[in-house]
Amino acid sequence: MPLPVPNLDDRRFQDLVDEAKRLVMQRCPEWTDHNVSDPGVTLIETFAHMTDQLLFRLNQVPDRLYLTFLNLIGLRMLPPTPARAPVTFWLSSPARVPLTVAAGTRVGTLRTATAESIVFCTREDLDLVPCSLATIRTPVEPESDDARDGDSAGFAAGNADPAETADRSRLLADGRPFPVFRQRPRIGDTLLVGLSAPVPGCAVRLGFRGRAEGVGVNPEHPPLTWEAWTGDDGWTQCEVGLDETGGLNTSGAIVLHVPAGHRAGIVGGDRAGWIRARVVEPEEGQPPYTHSPIVDGLTAATIGGTVEAVHAEAVALETLGQAEGVPGQQFPLGHSPVLAGYGPPVVETSSTEGWQEWTEVEHFADSGPDDRHFVLDAVSGLVLFGPAVREPDGTLRRYGATPDKGAEVRIRGYATGGGARGNVPTGAIRRLMSSVPSIAAVENRRPAHGGVDGETLEEAKSRGPLLVRTRSRAVTAEDYEILAREAAPEIARVRCVPAGRDAGEAGGVRVLIVPAAAMEDGRIAFENLVPPEQTLRRVAARLDRARVVGTRVALEPPLYRGVTVVARLVARPRVNIERVREDALDALYRYLGPLPGGGPEGTGWPFGRPVQTGEVFGRLQQVQGVELVEDVRLFTADPVTGARGKEAARIDLDVNSLVFSYEHQVRVEAH
């Protein structure tokens, strides 16, 4: 159990007043009016109030000493991390000349009467490259003479034979129609579209004119995928933002979001930025192509582009001041806290040879007197240079080099802001806050993720004893969790469990990562709970250095158990029934949620805790406007397929499992 904190003086205001009145009775018996209306009693209460404040400050001394001890062992609070979202910039008209959306362009959410705009900044330049249709190739029947004009490069193979594609550019120019695929389309048949230039990260609109010959295909789910050539990585899938053709069966527009790795390639002697439409296996229950669609015309144009934006205010360059030439000097930053996960800041000092770059380290324990090292306290916003420590023999040892006296000190490449409020849902970023010509609109087609608030003082105090015990070595499950949080502050929750009971898994651990994801009305898209690859790589590298030799570490998301609640409520008289229903659904999604803010204690649903009908009854009864909770039923659900399981009064979860709310249903009746 934790050590008890001593209370140095437990007297309170009333105790002080009563004690003063007792002393008055002993030393001044002629003072008999002790009512609050007496001026003397007013003075007593005034001094008692002031003394109570002094005692309160005195009782903070143990906390102050505790925090001083945490500073001595090098504990630093974890800073906030910024949310990230891909932001698409839409042009007012198709691009005719190259256009660059510069890094640092500011976009944000709409400002409302109750909330300020949440600002995002782009990290890199976005080049919007104009394009047009250069060439087009389609499959031919194997016995056709056109096959001799086929692809000679070979990179377009995929599932289709590259020798069975032919150049149709002349037919397209003459206005003569031709089939998109073979007469009887097969899986792997490919339509190759050659753009006049590669368009990495751009949104391309294909104007398709054709006839409805591809009968049998569900236009909502056509067995078709669009891909772009990305060089050594081969073909990479394009996101389809709009398809008015129903799988190339009617005339209309197709908007493709081309991946950032789009490269030029050579097919049949033609160099172009290639994209392709490929016939794939239809989804379960969906029909395949029975006849090939017919193309009458095709155009291409760049209408936008996508780049990553972060919820942060970037500081490109900031001058911190002049060095005094003494060890241990500190420089405060103009903005704090400094965000984690944005990128390593660079500190430079001036010299006769130019600007010298210094290296950020976690501490100065391994720094020599000539090492240009610095430590950044991200939360307080301090840049610290190495101190000098007097050794037992009287000599002075320097831990890290000291900037020359009079040298200018500057920092570049850091950011401030961040936090969980940046995890905005899809479509929330709609405001262009920087002036960019020819840009008509912006939007985030995916929710922002990765924003986590900074560590609180109470959380840091709880982590202190674990840091003393761990000392950068992972032995216990708590050690793995602490080191994972330090390596990736942007994760929302982390849990370490044994790998399994099988002999082959003995000596291993599983670190379960729950990323910070966007919530809309308390609801989370299931695909947003997959941890980003870069986060997993950073955590894996940190744990690999700290793990005990022979311990196998597996990083993965938890096993999510879908839960569906079907409830029937009775509303109070004269209450809006629809409002009660929305509040009840919101309460269920938040309560049965894996992220902080949900669960019984607001920290997320506990790992392995079962879901019981009684708890749901109690939570629904707390909803404002609910008179009675008539009925509550629990069902298991598969969050991937949507299949519902059997009804159960209690849903048990494994130790590595978390609950996931899936399609709750609430019916509210009038009283």
Steps between C-alpha positions, in 0.01 A plus 500: 500500500623859445680676783268722707550872444537678838260781583723752677210697648140376474332808651238671282325837507237412759758332723708819499196717581394274788852494643525880484166538680617262776812712549283814515287344775812413700692825461224758456196378694330843478457442122172313504348571155636227271237530228602549139361855511772606746793687331749304708363170375527637145873558559534148643338348192718712270821381663369143511438511126856626435649235729295229326657603169848478651429151634375391161828613339698330777329168424614527139864459607495116471368532142768755417771275639353208304510697176855613577598135534340421164704779343817354651439159339443667164124451462359728232131529425387366166400777258186497283507353150332647191218343306564431132260491209531483119359826366384533140526835322246534217576728205244748373561366145714223349873575524657650190834607652693352794387629840664448841321509834790597726587321824353680797170578329238535773158337488248443774155413617213747483472741788174485695339704775630258763827368354808655344636370172744208531798590281707252298821571304635307202839334551624488140458680169217366284573519127186502287620379159273554198436191292308378199435168332811393304421140406263215580545123473245222538515118497446314174395150425804267482435415134470868396769663285488797731686295757820560304480866604493396862696614801872436461605636840349240724442700820125511438460126534293469818254219438472574127751403234676824392540354152123513459455880512480725198526875444154652440605866482430526126154350538425743780623797292284393205193466720464128433369300800680194634452261795667580832583135569475174310159416357453261791690679780720283716649567842822693437390676179651847509426843354828697490467879502818695427507856635721767345698524828512329841268665751616389849253589772258662255130448441432413134162517333438260213217603271358173364257468210373150442208267448326267742632173365647355819171346607465306821719726714371671813587866436536558876754219534671441164776234496758764408804655670708800396878497547797725421855407403742591782833373366677245719186457714306381195131580479342686791125531545338839437218625718186555295342824615216495246376257236199611299551226241387204710808298406560657151147415390362853452644836412619709791797616708743290702713677763814312603730596785841396369756384761803716578739248347362528145784466247539498122542166323534359151239277339519403136765766443280778646623682808213632715361522849305177495181419687284197436156352561519127572221244518504322837305227673153637580393537860299222655152500357584748223490411126807515268532664158328298227584738212763771468399867525554709186701824511417787266724764653732567792661815642722566801572810710649589839238656728670488842750331726546354846771568759533421870419776747566504874320673783792723591644848472843460343792721602747510212778694676528668840796683655544411867770748603874519562702243689684612815774240462412323827388137543137414566348802330128479418307675223118528513309456175245750383232229472428198717433215531707357215310225321623144493479312173533811282870462426833553678573869560846630405705729727784701345762740634698757307879480464775636280448199272126551466209337679581186702228241551444340840353155563202436727555232768276356769748588778861610547620185682694374196610841366866596493644851535526542121160355404264764360191365675185663632189384687153631417239516775199488270229586753666802661663606172864515615819430306768383743874473437733268688588575864834487680526275808774513763656157557609367844863582420410864445521498121218639287353266241289627212208290375460637149663793324425862589412757230762774462436827677305740280391229254149533361273205584204414278257213451306394192249235403280467807126538548253574776130428546363149450280302734196274477277781373671464162347156441226644282264282292484469122402821326562726800796684341329728249656842549800631304681740735795583272467679169567254218405597143271271296396294806122484532455270800674270746382191682630207700368180345613299801482575871799647678677269744796493738417806712562436871499751785818553697565314822349656810694558821307226680580252221867594516502451877352153454763415240788610724537183713473283188777701335729440799431128482526471122799718416464432126486123535186302414443213743142522623183572305488853645853562370393422144198726530702795634771471236242468222325819616832685516594385149164594347305754706240515221349163596186520714543178700751218531477161670756222542385138540678163478524368144320175573505171683638289217856374535598675179386837641667465840722794589314745278279798561237675295483879515151613401487847345183712487552809280333832558211510254240754400159472663182644355221511758698245695513257208822363356557349158642153551774544239636799697601271788788351298833645627709681235804312372741780592375495860547123523852526359599767753359301794663179374841666477471634855385171651763304311772698676337456841374140494671220687708275275287212370166680545289517186283809467197519272331833428138487388159655561273343762238243409184709471175337606199659336200564726153608392250631754128485423306706754145623559452815708209702634543877489378749758188702422541802272851395390624490141509128423748531213738699720484233770575234240806688370628558854454131583690389190776749575525367857529140377767574240706696751455256788579188295801662332869401495643854504548738794171665582315168497464219749387505862778738611543708185836344407363264237340160547738287711680214324327168562209647698169327415196693383193436712138595453475658845772755427329603179169535689666735745668709232178545302307594812738797544406647161311825544132465418479122557219391733546122477729251331255233393732252331872456415642221289863430414622340178848421377585640157779472247617859429645392163212303348217642712371153590307496828541219750270357762343694783689483830453650846879521536769525230840383622820644355846350487786672682621646170155613384319832496137577438388674181155653466324386183163623377313548828121518469285703740124545493342770715131499588290780644395477863 
